[in-house]
Amino acid sequence: SCCSWWHLPQQMLLPTSYYAAPLRFCVVRDPFTRLFSAYEKGHAWVNYVNGSTLCQQIETHRSGRKPASFRAWVEEEAAKISSQPARNDCHLLPQLTYLAPTFADLPTLLSMSHEKALASLNNSGPGCNIVLRFEQLRDDFERLMRWAGLDTVALLEDRVPRVSGIRGNCLSPTGVRGQLLPASAAADALTAADARLLGYPPLSSSNLIIKKRVDSGYYSS
């Protein structure tokens, strides 16, 4: 199987002037809430319930005689992802796949002049070399635009991220992790690389690995 072209990492696309820009940003998110978002994409019923009902059904849902809970889906996807990495229209590819080998987080970028940023990141390799966070996207985007001298560029009206806990505690970052503890090996197979290098909490303390820093603010995969 393959993916929609707009879901493909830059390394798999033909070179264009768009990707030749010296500074390129991507938005990353908590890999566990991202995992639930991918589950939600193929399970439309999730959009029609909230609160305790939603949290219960996420753990017990069935499709006919087949378990179709969030945990069961994660276990099934983890078993197939190594041989079918493009499953789910590339929604399960590690976010690192879309980033350059060397990239900077926003606080690091904001501490640099434009000249230093260009010198440091211009040869970072294909992919995004600046990382914004989905959980604080509006603020991150505004700060990046001010730094770039593009104050008039703004996002549309602020929206609360879908997987934030407002629809049920089970959808908070902590709640999603709690659901997956019984399937920790499968969950780690789909999230560990992103959690480690992007600095999000791992599933359990036994897998806690501090993200690697290179040159005091640059990350390298």
C-alpha positions in Angstrom: 0.0 0.0 0.0 1.0 3.6 -0.4 0.0 7.0 1.1 -1.6 10.2 -0.1 1.2 12.3 -1.6 0.6 15.0 1.0 1.3 12.5 3.8 4.7 11.5 2.4 7.9 12.6 4.0 10.0 15.1 2.0 12.6 12.5 1.3 10.1 10.6 -0.8 9.0 13.6 -2.9 10.6 15.2 -5.9 12.7 18.2 -5.1 10.9 21.6 -5.4 11.7 25.2 -4.5 9.2 24.9 -1.7 11.4 22.4 0.1 14.5 24.3 -0.7 13.7 27.0 1.8 16.5 27.2 4.4 14.1 27.2 7.4 11.2 24.8 7.3 8.8 24.1 10.3 6.7 21.1 11.2 4.2 20.6 14.0 4.7 17.6 16.2 2.4 16.3 18.9 2.3 13.8 21.8 2.8 10.5 20.1 0.2 8.8 22.3 -2.6 11.2 21.7 -1.5 11.1 18.0 -2.0 7.4 18.1 -5.6 7.8 19.4 -6.2 10.3 16.6 -5.3 7.7 14.1 -7.6 5.2 15.8 -10.4 7.8 15.7 -9.9 8.3 12.0 -11.1 4.7 11.3 -13.7 4.5 14.1 -16.3 7.2 13.4 -18.4 6.2 16.4 -15.9 7.9 18.6 -17.2 11.3 17.4 -20.7 10.7 18.8 -20.2 9.9 22.4 -18.4 11.7 25.3 -17.5 11.4 28.9 -17.8 8.1 30.8 -19.7 6.5 28.0 -16.9 7.3 25.5 -14.2 6.1 28.0 -16.0 2.8 28.6 -16.6 2.1 24.9 -13.0 2.9 24.0 -12.0 0.0 26.2 -14.8 -2.5 25.3 -15.9 -1.7 21.7 -16.4 -4.6 19.4 -17.0 -4.9 15.6 -19.2 -8.0 15.3 -17.3 -10.7 17.3 -13.9 -9.0 16.8 -12.5 -6.7 19.6 -12.2 -3.2 18.2 -11.1 -1.3 21.3 -8.4 1.3 21.2 -6.0 -1.2 22.9 -6.9 -4.0 20.5 -6.3 -1.7 17.5 -2.9 -0.7 18.8 -1.9 -4.3 19.2 -3.0 -5.2 15.7 -1.3 -2.2 14.1 2.0 -2.8 16.0 2.0 -6.4 14.7 1.8 -5.2 11.1 3.7 -1.9 11.0 7.1 -3.3 10.3 6.0 -5.1 7.1 3.5 -2.4 6.2 4.9 1.0 7.3 2.5 2.9 5.1 -0.6 1.6 6.8 -3.3 4.0 7.7 -2.3 6.5 5.0 1.1 7.0 6.7 -0.5 8.2 9.9 1.6 5.8 11.9 5.0 6.7 10.5 7.2 8.2 13.2 7.0 12.0 13.2 10.8 11.9 13.1 10.4 10.6 9.5 9.3 14.1 8.5 12.1 16.0 10.3 15.6 16.8 9.1 18.5 14.9 10.6 19.3 18.0 12.6 16.5 20.3 13.9 15.9 22.9 16.5 13.0 23.4 18.9 11.3 26.8 19.0 13.0 28.2 22.2 16.4 27.4 20.7 15.5 29.1 17.4 14.1 32.2 19.2 17.4 32.6 21.1 19.3 32.9 17.8 19.6 35.7 15.3 18.4 35.1 11.7 21.9 34.9 10.5 22.9 32.3 13.1 19.8 30.2 12.5 20.5 30.2 8.7 24.1 29.2 9.3 23.2 26.5 11.8 20.2 24.9 10.0 20.7 25.7 6.3 22.5 22.4 5.7 20.4 20.3 8.1 19.2 17.8 5.4 15.8 17.1 3.9 12.8 17.6 6.1 11.6 20.2 8.6 14.4 21.8 10.7 12.2 23.7 13.1 9.7 22.0 15.5 6.5 23.5 16.8 4.2 21.8 19.4 0.6 20.9 18.6 -0.4 21.3 22.2 0.6 25.0 22.1 0.4 25.6 18.4 -1.3 29.0 18.4 1.4 30.5 20.7 4.3 28.7 19.0 3.1 29.9 15.6 2.7 33.5 16.6 6.2 33.6 18.2 7.7 32.0 15.1 6.0 34.6 12.8 7.2 37.5 15.0 10.8 36.2 15.0 10.6 35.9 11.2 9.1 39.4 10.8 5.8 38.2 9.6 3.6 39.6 12.3 0.5 39.8 10.1 0.5 36.1 9.4 -1.8 34.3 11.9 -3.7 31.0 12.4 -7.4 30.9 12.1 -9.5 31.1 15.3 -8.0 29.1 18.1 -9.2 25.6 18.5 -8.7 23.2 21.5 -6.9 20.1 20.3 -9.3 17.2 19.9 -7.4 14.9 22.2 -7.1 17.1 25.3 -9.3 15.5 27.9 -12.2 17.8 27.5 -14.3 14.9 26.1 -13.3 12.5 28.8 -10.4 12.0 31.1 -9.4 8.9 29.1 -8.5 11.2 26.2 -6.0 13.3 28.2 -2.3 12.5 27.5 -2.2 10.7 30.9 -5.5 8.9 30.2 -4.4 7.7 26.8 -1.2 6.3 28.3 -3.2 4.6 31.1 -5.3 2.7 28.5 -2.3 1.4 26.8 -0.3 0.1 29.8 -1.6 -3.5 29.3 -0.4 -3.3 25.7 2.9 -1.5 26.5 5.1 -3.5 24.0 2.7 -2.7 21.2 2.4 1.0 22.2 6.1 1.4 22.5 6.6 -0.1 19.0 4.5 2.7 17.6 5.6 5.6 19.8 9.0 5.1 21.4 11.2 6.8 18.8 9.1 10.0 18.9 8.6 10.0 22.7 12.4 9.7 23.2 13.7 12.3 20.8 10.8 14.8 20.8 10.8 14.9 24.6 7.3 13.6 25.4 6.7 11.3 28.5 7.1 7.7 27.7 4.4 5.1 28.5 6.1 3.9 31.7 9.1 4.9 33.8 10.9 1.8 32.8 11.2 3.2 29.3 12.1 6.7 30.3 15.0 7.8 28.2 16.0 11.5 28.2 16.1 12.9 24.7 19.5 13.4 23.2 20.6 16.9 22.8 23.3 18.0 20.4 25.1 21.3 20.6 22.9 22.7 23.3 19.5 23.0 21.6 19.8 21.0 18.4 18.4 17.5 18.2 19.8 14.8 16.0 18.1 11.5 15.1 
